[in-house]
Amino acid sequence: MTTAPLLYVCVRPQLGAAAAEYESFRAAMRLDESRLARLDLVREGLPDDAFERYAGFLIGGSPFNVTDPESTKTDAQRRLEADLARIAEHAASSMGPAALFTCYGIGVATRTLGGIVSRAFPEDTGPVTVELGDAARTDPLFGGLAHRFTALTAHKEGTEELPHGAVLLASNDGCPVQAYRVGDRLYATQFHPEPTAKAFTERMAVYRDDGYFDSADYDAIAGRVLAASVTEPARLLRAFAERYSPS
């Protein structure tokens, strides 16, 4: 019997950055295109049969923010947030396909499931140290990772209060909620688990004027990123693929 593919869900308006993010997810998970499909949620809605067609969902990052005033959100942002909320609700029920929400996605999942998202915990663009909590030791995905590892971040908002029933898996001083799990099928990370250091600097170039960092500091920040070792986040993605869409 053929295993259902996973689905990369794009929530980036910039087509080049979206294509590169898909390739980063695919490479990190060591999947070919037949096992990792893609959906541009900015430009098309979630298919009615998505929860029957796919084994799991990988939600990427975005320049959107959950905490943006509703009056300033585009129709596309409001629509895609509603679709992401549907994915979160299904995954959290432990009855539907699994889902991993990253960066912007963690904000949607947190808000949907009753947590609080605020601008209180932004992180600068670049490498940060993430530390696993006690619950991560026995977690199917996080249990095989190093207790402390380097990951890449760039965000303006963060989870202030965990959703109901969420299990905190990882944190750091700058952003107390770096990862959590709800049930056994919904995972969320504030950090980006998919890019290599080089891919992250290329993404930085796309967003260098979007307020994540001073554009004049690009070279210095890119140098710190390229010097960082970011091996553990990709192992997390491979564990997700192996658990929810085994070959």
C-alpha positions in Angstrom: 0.0 0.0 0.0 1.3 3.4 -0.9 1.8 5.8 2.0 0.0 9.2 1.7 2.4 12.1 1.1 3.1 15.0 3.4 2.0 18.5 2.4 4.2 21.6 2.6 1.8 24.5 3.2 3.2 27.8 1.8 2.1 31.0 3.6 4.7 33.3 2.0 3.5 35.8 -0.6 7.0 36.0 -2.1 7.2 33.2 -4.7 11.0 32.8 -4.8 11.2 32.6 -1.0 8.3 30.1 -1.0 10.0 27.9 -3.6 13.3 27.9 -1.6 11.5 27.1 1.6 9.8 24.1 0.0 13.2 22.9 -1.2 14.7 23.4 2.3 11.9 21.2 3.8 12.3 18.6 1.2 16.1 18.4 1.5 16.0 18.4 5.3 13.5 15.6 5.3 15.2 13.7 2.5 12.0 13.3 0.6 11.4 13.4 -3.1 8.6 15.5 -4.7 6.2 12.5 -4.7 6.4 12.3 -0.9 6.2 16.0 -0.1 3.5 17.8 -2.0 3.1 21.6 -1.9 0.2 24.0 -1.6 0.3 27.8 -2.0 -2.2 28.8 0.7 -1.7 32.5 -0.1 -3.2 32.0 -3.5 -5.5 29.0 -3.1 -7.6 27.5 -0.4 -7.2 24.3 1.5 -8.8 21.5 -0.6 -11.9 19.9 0.9 -10.3 16.5 0.9 -6.9 17.6 2.3 -7.4 15.6 5.6 -8.0 12.5 3.6 -5.4 13.0 1.0 -2.3 13.9 3.1 -0.6 12.1 6.0 0.6 15.3 7.6 1.2 19.1 7.1 4.3 21.2 7.3 3.5 24.9 7.8 6.3 27.3 6.8 7.1 30.8 7.9 5.8 34.1 6.6 6.2 37.9 6.9 2.6 37.9 8.2 2.0 38.2 12.0 -0.9 36.8 13.9 -0.9 39.9 16.1 -1.3 42.3 13.2 -4.6 44.3 13.7 -7.4 42.5 11.9 -8.1 45.8 10.0 -4.7 45.7 8.5 -4.7 42.1 7.3 -5.3 41.3 3.7 -8.2 39.1 2.6 -5.5 36.4 1.7 -4.1 36.5 5.2 -7.4 36.2 6.9 -8.4 33.3 4.6 -5.2 31.4 5.1 -5.3 31.9 8.9 -8.7 30.3 8.9 -7.4 27.4 6.8 -4.4 27.0 9.1 -6.8 27.0 12.1 -8.7 24.1 10.5 -5.4 22.1 10.2 -4.5 22.9 13.9 -7.9 21.8 15.1 -7.8 18.5 13.2 -4.2 17.7 14.3 -4.9 18.7 18.0 -7.9 16.3 18.0 -5.4 13.4 17.5 -7.9 12.1 15.0 -6.7 13.8 11.8 -3.3 14.0 10.0 -0.3 15.3 12.0 0.9 18.8 11.6 4.1 20.8 12.3 3.6 24.6 12.6 6.8 26.7 12.3 7.6 30.3 13.0 4.5 32.3 11.9 2.6 29.0 12.0 3.1 28.6 15.8 1.2 31.8 16.3 -1.8 30.6 14.4 -1.8 27.3 16.2 -1.4 28.9 19.6 -4.2 31.4 19.1 -6.5 28.7 17.6 -6.1 26.4 20.5 -6.6 28.9 23.2 -3.1 30.2 23.9 -1.9 33.8 23.8 0.4 35.3 21.2 2.1 38.7 21.8 4.9 40.9 20.7 6.7 40.4 24.1 9.1 37.7 22.8 10.7 38.7 19.5 14.1 37.3 18.6 16.8 38.8 16.4 17.5 37.3 13.0 20.3 34.6 13.3 21.4 31.7 15.4 20.0 31.1 18.9 20.5 28.3 21.5 17.5 26.2 22.2 17.2 24.0 25.3 14.9 21.0 25.6 12.7 20.6 28.6 12.1 17.5 30.6 9.1 16.4 28.6 11.2 16.3 25.4 13.3 13.4 26.7 10.5 10.9 26.0 8.9 12.7 23.1 8.9 10.7 19.8 10.3 13.6 17.8 12.4 15.6 20.2 13.7 12.7 22.3 16.5 11.9 19.9 17.9 15.5 19.7 20.7 17.0 21.7 19.7 18.6 24.9 21.0 22.0 23.7 21.3 22.9 20.1 21.5 25.9 17.7 18.6 26.9 15.6 17.8 29.9 13.3 15.1 32.4 14.2 13.7 35.7 13.0 10.3 36.7 14.4 8.4 39.7 15.8 5.9 37.8 18.0 5.9 34.7 20.2 3.7 32.5 22.4 3.1 34.2 25.7 0.8 31.5 27.1 0.6 27.9 25.9 -2.6 26.5 24.4 -4.8 24.4 26.6 -3.2 20.9 27.1 0.0 21.8 25.4 3.3 20.2 26.5 6.3 22.5 26.5 9.2 20.9 24.7 11.9 23.6 24.2 12.7 27.1 25.3 15.4 29.7 25.7 15.9 33.0 27.5 14.8 35.2 24.6 11.6 33.2 23.8 10.3 30.9 26.6 8.2 28.9 24.2 10.4 27.5 21.4 8.4 24.3 20.8 5.4 22.4 22.1 3.1 19.5 21.4 -0.6 19.1 21.7 -1.8 15.5 21.8 0.3 13.2 19.7 -0.1 14.8 16.3 0.4 18.6 16.6 3.8 20.1 17.0 4.9 23.7 16.8 8.3 25.4 16.8 9.1 29.1 17.0 12.5 28.4 15.3 12.9 27.5 11.7 13.7 23.7 11.5 14.2 23.5 7.7 16.9 25.9 6.3 20.6 25.3 6.1 22.7 28.3 7.1 23.2 29.2 3.4 19.5 29.0 2.6 18.7 31.2 5.6 21.1 33.9 4.4 19.4 33.8 1.0 16.0 34.2 2.8 17.4 37.1 4.8 18.2 38.9 1.5 14.6 38.7 0.5 13.4 40.2 3.7 16.2 42.6 4.5 13.9 45.6 4.3 11.0 44.0 6.3 12.1 45.1 9.7 13.7 41.9 11.0 17.1 43.5 11.2 18.9 46.7 10.0 19.7 46.1 6.3 23.1 47.6 6.9 23.9 44.7 9.2 23.2 42.0 6.6 26.8 41.0 6.0 27.6 40.8 9.8 24.4 38.8 10.6 24.9 36.5 7.5 28.5 35.8 8.7 27.2 34.7 12.1 24.6 32.5 10.4 27.1 30.8 8.1 29.4 30.1 11.1 26.6 28.3 13.0 26.1 24.5 13.0 22.4 23.8 12.6 22.2 20.0 12.4 19.5 19.2 15.1 16.5 21.0 13.6 16.8 18.9 10.4 16.8 15.7 12.5 13.5 16.9 14.0 12.0 17.1 10.5 13.3 13.7 9.5 11.8 12.2 12.7 8.4 13.8 11.7 8.6 12.3 8.2 9.6 8.8 9.5 6.8 8.8 12.1 3.9 10.2 10.1 4.7 9.2 6.5 7.1 6.3 6.6 8.5 5.0 3.3 
